[in-house]
Structures are given as structure tokens and as C-alpha cells.
């Protein structure tokens, strides 16, 4: 008996040509480039302000923030890497640098004896508390003070929509 249902995409021959790209129209292109360039310039400005005033890079600041918000200021290295959107090797290198400053310590995970925990030290917490006002001032000046309340609401809506699509958590 012959089926009258056309095969789904999983049953298409391997030689089927991929669909042509859906090119951006002029307005989408302007929106894309404005978003891309503005976020790149914003990140550069925030990095410059924080590093110049505190000697802490945005990457190190994010590690300290994540640890400060974790229970007992401790987090598995693998989870910290995920939270900071960093590879495990890159995070390990950064934590080593933070250990040299006395801001972070490593401990063996007692639950399994294999994993490592990153622990925010009191000295690291003090460094974070000193850097936080510089960071928030920069974020406010270069982002929020430039936007209307409606734009901030739209930015949040867009960000949350993209997070639902891109972040599997």
C-alpha cells in the first residue's frame, strides 16, 4: 500500500538543497548593526572604566559577583564556568590569577572528592565591594541614563526573549 503523506524533512534525500538564506532587509540590517556596535562599544567602555579605576577586568568582576551571590560564597568550578559563559580552562586560568591576589581560594568538593569549588575570600569580597560602585556608576551612565523608561522595558523584554531562546537553563 502506498502512502499519500509526503515524507518529513528527516526522510528527504541527502542531496536536497538547503533553503536559501533569509537575508536581512534594510531596517533589520540597521537594527542589527546598531545593536552589535552599541553592545561592543558599551562592553569596551565598561571594561575600560572598571579596569582603569579598580584594576579588575569585567571577566574577574563577573567571577567575584557570581561567587558573592552563591551560598557560602562557594561554587563548583564547572558551574562557575557555565555562569560566567567561559570555558573550563579559561575559568581555571582566571581563578588562578584571582588566587594570586588572595581573592579566591580553591577547595576540594566534599560531596564527591573530585570536583573543585571556588571560594570567595574576605579579601576578594572587599575588592568586589570596592569595585561595585565603579561598575554600577558606569552601567548607569553609559546605558540606563541614555534610555527612557519605555526603552528600558523594551530592552528587558528583548533580552528575556533572547534568553529564553538561547539559554537552555
C-alpha positions as a Markdown table, in Angstrom:
| # | Residue | x | y | z |
|---|---|---|---|---|
| 1 | Unk | 0.0 | 0.0 | 0.0 |
| 2 | Unk | 1.4 | 3.4 | -1.0 |
| 3 | Unk | 1.3 | 6.3 | 1.5 |
| 4 | Unk | -0.2 | 9.6 | 0.4 |
| 5 | Unk | 1.7 | 11.6 | 3.0 |
| 6 | Unk | 4.8 | 13.3 | 1.8 |
| 7 | Unk | 7.9 | 12.4 | 3.8 |
| 8 | Unk | 9.0 | 14.8 | 6.5 |
| 9 | Unk | 12.4 | 16.6 | 6.4 |
| 10 | Unk | 14.1 | 13.6 | 8.2 |
| 11 | Unk | 13.2 | 11.5 | 5.2 |
| 12 | Unk | 14.3 | 13.9 | 2.5 |
| 13 | Unk | 17.2 | 12.7 | 0.2 |
| 14 | Unk | 20.6 | 13.9 | 1.4 |
| 15 | Unk | 21.1 | 15.8 | -1.9 |
| 16 | Unk | 18.1 | 18.1 | -1.2 |
| 17 | Unk | 19.4 | 21.7 | -1.4 |
| 18 | Unk | 19.2 | 23.7 | 1.8 |
| 19 | Unk | 16.7 | 26.6 | 1.9 |
| 20 | Unk | 18.2 | 29.9 | 0.7 |
| 21 | Unk | 19.1 | 32.3 | 3.5 |
| 22 | Unk | 16.5 | 34.8 | 4.6 |
| 23 | Unk | 18.6 | 38.0 | 4.0 |
| 24 | Unk | 18.1 | 40.9 | 6.3 |
| 25 | Unk | 16.1 | 43.8 | 4.9 |
| 26 | Unk | 17.4 | 47.4 | 5.2 |
| 27 | Unk | 15.6 | 48.0 | 8.6 |
| 28 | Unk | 16.8 | 44.7 | 10.0 |
| 29 | Unk | 20.3 | 45.4 | 8.9 |
| 30 | Unk | 20.3 | 48.9 | 10.6 |
| 31 | Unk | 18.9 | 47.3 | 13.8 |
| 32 | Unk | 21.4 | 44.5 | 13.8 |
| 33 | Unk | 24.4 | 46.8 | 13.2 |
| 34 | Unk | 23.2 | 49.3 | 15.8 |
| 35 | Unk | 22.7 | 46.6 | 18.4 |
| 36 | Unk | 26.0 | 44.9 | 17.5 |
| 37 | Unk | 28.1 | 48.1 | 17.5 |
| 38 | Unk | 26.5 | 49.6 | 20.6 |
| 39 | Unk | 26.9 | 46.5 | 22.7 |
| 40 | Unk | 30.5 | 46.1 | 21.6 |
| 41 | Unk | 31.2 | 49.8 | 22.4 |
| 42 | Unk | 29.3 | 49.5 | 25.7 |
| 43 | Unk | 31.3 | 46.5 | 26.8 |
| 44 | Unk | 34.6 | 48.2 | 25.9 |
| 45 | Unk | 33.6 | 51.3 | 27.9 |
| 46 | Unk | 32.5 | 49.3 | 30.9 |
| 47 | Unk | 35.8 | 47.3 | 30.8 |
| 48 | Unk | 37.9 | 50.5 | 30.5 |
| 49 | Unk | 36.1 | 52.3 | 33.4 |
| 50 | Unk | 36.3 | 49.3 | 35.7 |
| 51 | Unk | 39.9 | 48.3 | 34.9 |
| 52 | Unk | 41.2 | 51.9 | 35.0 |
| 53 | Unk | 39.6 | 52.6 | 38.4 |
| 54 | Unk | 40.0 | 49.2 | 40.1 |
| 55 | Unk | 42.4 | 47.1 | 38.2 |
| 56 | Unk | 39.7 | 44.4 | 37.9 |
| 57 | Unk | 38.7 | 43.3 | 34.4 |
| 58 | Unk | 35.0 | 42.6 | 33.6 |
| 59 | Unk | 35.8 | 38.9 | 33.5 |
| 60 | Unk | 37.3 | 38.9 | 37.0 |
| 61 | Unk | 34.5 | 41.1 | 38.3 |
| 62 | Unk | 31.9 | 38.6 | 37.0 |
| 63 | Unk | 33.6 | 35.7 | 38.8 |
| 64 | Unk | 33.6 | 37.7 | 42.0 |
| 65 | Unk | 29.9 | 38.7 | 41.6 |
| 66 | Unk | 28.9 | 35.1 | 40.9 |
| 67 | Unk | 30.7 | 33.8 | 43.9 |
| 68 | Unk | 29.4 | 36.6 | 46.2 |
| 69 | Unk | 25.8 | 35.5 | 45.3 |
| 70 | Unk | 26.4 | 31.8 | 45.8 |
| 71 | Unk | 25.6 | 30.1 | 49.1 |
| 72 | Unk | 28.6 | 30.4 | 51.5 |
| 73 | Unk | 30.3 | 32.3 | 48.6 |
| 74 | Unk | 31.3 | 28.8 | 47.1 |
| 75 | Unk | 30.5 | 27.3 | 43.7 |
| 76 | Unk | 31.7 | 24.3 | 41.7 |
| 77 | Unk | 34.3 | 25.4 | 39.1 |
| 78 | Unk | 32.2 | 23.8 | 36.3 |
| 79 | Unk | 29.0 | 25.7 | 37.4 |
| 80 | Unk | 31.0 | 28.9 | 37.7 |
| 81 | Unk | 32.3 | 28.5 | 34.2 |
| 82 | Unk | 28.8 | 28.0 | 32.9 |
| 83 | Unk | 27.5 | 31.0 | 34.8 |
| 84 | Unk | 30.4 | 33.2 | 33.5 |
| 85 | Unk | 29.9 | 31.9 | 29.9 |
| 86 | Unk | 33.6 | 30.8 | 30.0 |
| 87 | Unk | 35.3 | 27.6 | 29.0 |
| 88 | Unk | 36.5 | 25.5 | 32.0 |
| 89 | Unk | 40.2 | 26.1 | 31.1 |
| 90 | Unk | 39.7 | 29.8 | 30.7 |
| 91 | Unk | 37.9 | 30.0 | 34.1 |
| 92 | Unk | 40.6 | 27.9 | 35.7 |
| 93 | Unk | 43.2 | 30.3 | 34.5 |
| 94 | Unk | 41.2 | 33.3 | 35.7 |
| 95 | Unk | 40.7 | 31.7 | 39.1 |
| 96 | Unk | 44.4 | 31.1 | 39.4 |
| 97 | Unk | 45.0 | 34.8 | 38.9 |
| 98 | Unk | 42.4 | 35.6 | 41.5 |
| 99 | Unk | 44.1 | 33.2 | 43.9 |
| 100 | Unk | 47.4 | 35.0 | 43.4 |
| 101 | Unk | 45.6 | 38.2 | 44.6 |
| 102 | Unk | 44.1 | 36.3 | 47.6 |
| 103 | Unk | 40.6 | 37.0 | 46.4 |
| 104 | Unk | 39.6 | 33.4 | 45.6 |
| 105 | Unk | 40.6 | 30.0 | 47.1 |
| 106 | Unk | 40.0 | 26.5 | 45.8 |
| 107 | Unk | 38.7 | 23.7 | 47.9 |
| 108 | Unk | 38.0 | 20.0 | 47.1 |
| 109 | Unk | 34.3 | 19.3 | 46.8 |
| 110 | Unk | 33.4 | 17.2 | 49.8 |
| 111 | Unk | 30.4 | 15.6 | 48.1 |
| 112 | Unk | 32.5 | 13.7 | 45.5 |
| 113 | Unk | 36.1 | 14.4 | 46.3 |
| 114 | Unk | 36.8 | 15.1 | 42.6 |
| 115 | Unk | 35.3 | 18.4 | 41.8 |
| 116 | Unk | 36.8 | 21.7 | 42.9 |
| 117 | Unk | 35.0 | 24.6 | 44.5 |
| 118 | Unk | 36.0 | 28.3 | 44.0 |
| 119 | Unk | 35.5 | 30.2 | 47.2 |
| 120 | Unk | 35.4 | 34.0 | 47.5 |
| 121 | Unk | 37.7 | 35.1 | 50.3 |
| 122 | Unk | 37.0 | 38.0 | 52.7 |
| 123 | Unk | 39.8 | 39.9 | 50.8 |
| 124 | Unk | 38.0 | 39.1 | 47.5 |
| 125 | Unk | 34.7 | 40.3 | 48.9 |
| 126 | Unk | 36.3 | 43.6 | 50.0 |
| 127 | Unk | 37.7 | 44.1 | 46.5 |
| 128 | Unk | 34.3 | 43.4 | 45.0 |
| 129 | Unk | 32.6 | 45.9 | 47.4 |
| 130 | Unk | 35.2 | 48.5 | 46.4 |
| 131 | Unk | 34.7 | 47.8 | 42.6 |
| 132 | Unk | 30.9 | 47.6 | 42.6 |
| 133 | Unk | 30.2 | 51.3 | 42.9 |
| 134 | Unk | 32.5 | 52.0 | 40.0 |
| 135 | Unk | 30.8 | 49.3 | 37.9 |
| 136 | Unk | 27.2 | 50.4 | 38.6 |
| 137 | Unk | 28.1 | 54.1 | 38.0 |
| 138 | Unk | 29.5 | 53.1 | 34.6 |
| 139 | Unk | 26.5 | 51.0 | 33.7 |
| 140 | Unk | 24.1 | 53.7 | 34.8 |
| 141 | Unk | 26.0 | 56.5 | 32.9 |
| 142 | Unk | 26.6 | 54.6 | 29.7 |
| 143 | Unk | 23.4 | 52.6 | 29.5 |
| 144 | Unk | 20.4 | 53.4 | 31.7 |
| 145 | Unk | 20.8 | 57.2 | 31.8 |
| 146 | Unk | 20.7 | 57.1 | 28.0 |
| 147 | Unk | 17.3 | 55.4 | 27.8 |
| 148 | Unk | 13.7 | 56.3 | 28.6 |
| 149 | Unk | 11.7 | 54.0 | 30.9 |
| 150 | Unk | 9.9 | 52.6 | 27.8 |
| 151 | Unk | 13.2 | 51.8 | 26.1 |
| 152 | Unk | 14.4 | 50.1 | 29.3 |
| 153 | Unk | 11.2 | 48.0 | 29.4 |
| 154 | Unk | 11.7 | 47.1 | 25.7 |
| 155 | Unk | 15.3 | 46.2 | 26.4 |
| 156 | Unk | 14.3 | 43.9 | 29.2 |
| 157 | Unk | 11.6 | 42.3 | 27.0 |
| 158 | Unk | 14.1 | 41.7 | 24.1 |
| 159 | Unk | 16.7 | 40.4 | 26.5 |
| 160 | Unk | 14.3 | 38.0 | 28.2 |
| 161 | Unk | 13.0 | 36.8 | 24.8 |
| 162 | Unk | 16.5 | 36.1 | 23.6 |
| 163 | Unk | 17.5 | 34.4 | 26.8 |
| 164 | Unk | 14.5 | 32.0 | 26.5 |
| 165 | Unk | 15.7 | 31.1 | 23.0 |
| 166 | Unk | 19.5 | 30.9 | 23.6 |
| 167 | Unk | 20.0 | 29.9 | 27.3 |
| 168 | Unk | 19.0 | 26.2 | 28.0 |
| 169 | Unk | 18.8 | 26.8 | 31.8 |
